[in-house]
Amino acid sequence: MNSQSFAGLLGAIVASVVMVVAVAYGPIGQYGKPAKPASIQQSAPVQMQPVPVAPAPRGPVIREVPN
């Protein structure tokens, strides 16, 4: 067995271990993931306070400068 075939075998073993760990910790798609809980509906809507209105933008202030 030469070094190239040994490296290929070792690479295949490492790749298979990485794939097994990837599937164990993060399944692809929805497989193995818990179902999303249903959203809870409140009977009375929450009152939001009105947002204060920003003042209208003003132009540049031009002052007369004595000569």
Residue pairs with C-beta under 8 A, 6 or more apart in sequence:
27 33
